[in-house]
Amino acid sequence: MAVRVSVVVGSNGARGSVDACLSALAPQASDAEVIVCEPEASDDTVQARYPFARFLERKDALVPELWRDGIDASTGEVVCLTISVMRPRDDWLATARRLLAEAAAVGGALEPGEGLRLRDWAEYFCRYARDMLPFVPRETAELPGDNAAYTRVALERTRTIYRGGFWEPDVNRALREGGERLLHSPDLVCYQGRSSGFRAFMRQRLVHGRAYGSQRGARFSTGRNVAGVVLAVVVPAVLLVRTFREVFSRRRLRLRLVLCLPALAAYDVAWAAGEAAGHLDSLRGR
């Protein structure tokens, strides 16, 4: 008997992205449960075209909160996570089933899709340089949430951790510390489509950076939080160096990276500002 799979798609609001994502999923979703969680309801015509999908509206929610609600509503023994701007490869669900036979969680490769603009390329490198092909399979807690799959058993063990939102670094760290196997595999592939645009991603970087800073700050001493604020000025440079190292080591897409450098630098500055604000939040709460 095949393992039942649930797919949770978090919508980031990019125009037409839910339609495109579900179109890519449709050929392989006949025996899967697909749940689309979105901050604003999709057009009725989109819902009518994909009767296999269930749509949950969650107003003003971040993607980790959408994922949490989708996981809570799902019933599969395996739960696959992605976002609406992703186009899963045609073997995505079958590959997730196969890989999770030997691991508690798996993250995959994230590749650029067709028709990307410079701001989309900047977003791609900003978020996914570490996950671009080629890379060799390895065990790690650094799995990309936008292309990931978990066993239901693993999710149940970490349920209390993601009550405030499914922030995959926290969940993955807990699983790793609990002795679970987490695999980063090039076999599980999604392609990034066009995003919501420069302003929307800048805002997301600020919000997510602040959440990251707050989460770390809750575990840090006062001194380390102060250091987090002060050292935020060097974070953009550190992030840029990491991105360039990852891309150049793969010997592809290097010119694209250089061309979108201004937008990429802006995204990294937004993250650093958000992270500093998160550490300040922690200091104010003490």
N, C-alpha and C positions, 0 to 999 in steps of 0.2 A: 504494500500500500504506500503510495507516494506521500511524502511529508507535505502537509498543508502549509502554504506560504501566504503571509499577509504583506502587502506593500503599503507603506505609509509615505505619501507624497506631501511635503510641506510646500505650500505656494508662497513665493516671494512677491507676487503681484505683477511680474513682467507680463506685458500684453501678449496674449496668445500662447503663453508658455504651458498652461495646463493642457490645452488642446494638443499641443505638439508632444508633450510627455506621454499623455495617455495613448496617442496614436502609435508611439513607439512601443508601448507596453501591450497594446491590444492583441497582437499575434501570439503572445506567450502567456496571457493572463486568463485563459479559459478556465483553469482550475485554481486560480488565486483569488484572494480577497484583496481588493484595492480600495484604499481609503485616502481621499484627497482632503487635506485640512488647509483651510485658507482664511485669511483675515477678512476677505470680502467674497461674497458668493459669486460663483462662476455664472456666466451667461447660461440661460436655460437651454440654448441650443447645444452648448458643450455638454451639459449633463445628459441631454437626450441622445447624443451621439455615442456615449459610452455608458450603456446601462449596467455594465459589470462593475462600475465604480460607485462608491458611496461618498457623498460630499458632506463635510462637516464645516460649518462656518464658525470661526472663532475670531471675533473682532479685536483689532489692535494687538494681535499676538505675534511674538517673535517666532522664528522657525523652530527653535528648541521647544517652545511651548506647544506649537502645532504638532511636533513629533510626539511629545508626551501624550497629548490628547488622542492622537491616532493610535499609539501603542495601547493605551488604555481601552480603546474601542475595538481593537483587533483580537482575533481568536486563533491565528495560525501558530503552528509549532516553530516556525521560522518567521522573523519579521525583518523585512528589507526596508531601508530608509533611503530617501533621496529627496530632491527638491524639484520644483516644476520646470526649472530651466534645463534640467538634465534629460538626455535621450538615452535610455538604457539600451545596450547592445542586444541583439535578438536572442542571445543565449543567457541573458542576465539572471533570470530566475532559476534556470537549470544549473547554472554555475554556482549560485548561492547555495542551493540545496547540496550540491556535491561538496563544496568546501566546508560547509558547516557540519558535515559528517565527522570531521576531525578537529573542529575548533569551536569555541564558544562564540566567537565573533570574527568577522572578516571585513576588511576594507579593500577597495579596489582601486583601479586606475581611473583617472579623470583626464579626458582628452578634449582638445578644442573641437567644437563642431563647425559647421559650415556657416559662412556669411557673418562672421564676427567683425565688429567695428573695433577701432583702437581702444575705446574704453572697455569693451568686452574682453579684449586681449589682456588689458591691464588687470582686470578683475580675475581673469583666469590665472595669470602668473602670480598675482597676489595671494590667491587662495590655494592653488593646486600645483605649484611648481614641484613640490615634493612627491606628488602623486602622478606625474606625467610619465608616459612610457619613454624608454624602456627602464625597468627596474627588476631586480630579482626578488622572488618571494622571501619574506622574512617575518619573524615573530616580533611584534612590537605593539605597544599601546597607542601609538600615534596613527590611528586609523581615521580616514576622512568620513565624517558623518554624512556627507552628501552622496556617498556611494558605499553603503555599509549594510551588513546583515548580522542578526543576532539570533541565537536560539532563545526560545521562550524561557527556558530554564535560567539562562544567564540574565535575562531581563527581570525575572521574578526575584533573583538574588540581589538586584541593585535597585529595586523599585523605590525604596526610600530615598535614594540618592538623586533621582531625577524628578522628584515631586515638584520642584520649582522650574522644571524645564529639562529636556534631554540634552544636556551639554556633554557631548561624547567624551571629551578628555577626562571628566570626573568619573563617568561610568566605566570607561576603559581602564583607568587607573585602578579602580576598585576591583575589577575583574582580574587584572594582572596580579594585584596583591593577593587575591584569593587563590592564585595558582592556576587560573584558567589560561588556555592557549588562545592568543589573538594573532591573526594572520593578515598581513598585507600582501595581496596577491594581484599580479598583473592580468590575471584571467577574468576578473570581474570588472567590466568596463562600462563607463557612462561617458557621454559626450555633452559638453556644455554648449547650450544655445545662447541667444542674445539675452542680456540681462535687463533690468529695469532702468538702467542708465546711470550716469555719473553721480548725480545728486542722491539718488536712492541708495547707491552702494556706499557713498560717503557717510550717509546717515547710519547705515547698517554697521559700518566699521566703528563708528563712534559708540553706538549702543552696545555692540558685542565686546568692544575693547573695555568699556566700562564694566560690563558684567564680569569679564575675565579678571580685571583688576580687583573688583569687589570680592570675587570668589577666592582669589589668592590672598587678598588682604585679610579675610576672615581667619586665615590660618597663620598670618604673619604677626610678628611683634610690632610695636609702635615704630621702632627703629627701621625695620625692614620696609614698612609702609612709607615712611619718610623717604627712604632711599628709592622706593618705587616711583615716587613723585619726581624726585630730583633727576633720576637717571632716565626719565621718559624722553629727555632731549636726544639721547643717543639711540633710542629704540628704532626710529625710521632707518637709520644707517645700518643697523644690525639686520633688520628685516630685508633691506635691499641686497646686502651682501649675501645673505642666505639664498635669496631668490636667484641671483646671478650664478651662484655656485651650483645650485640644482640644475638650472637650465643649461649652463655651459657644459656641465658634466655629461649631459645626454646628447650633446653635439647636434641639436636641432632647435629650430625656432628662435635662434639667437638674435637675428635681425628684428623679428617681431618684438622681442623683449626690449631692444634698444629704442625702437620707434614709439613704444607706449610708455617710456620711462616717466614722462611728466605726470601722467595720470596715476601710474603705479606709486610714485613718490607721494602724491597727495593722499592716496589710500593708506599708505603706511603712516603718514603724519596723523591722519584721522584716528587710526588704531591707537597710536601712542598717546594722543590726547585723551581718548576714552579710557585707556588703561590708567593714566595718571588720575583721572577723575574718580575711577573706582578705588584707587588707594586712598584718595582724599575722603571718599565716603566712609571707608573703614576707619580712618583716623577720627572723623567726626562722631562716629558711633561708639567710640571707646570712652 
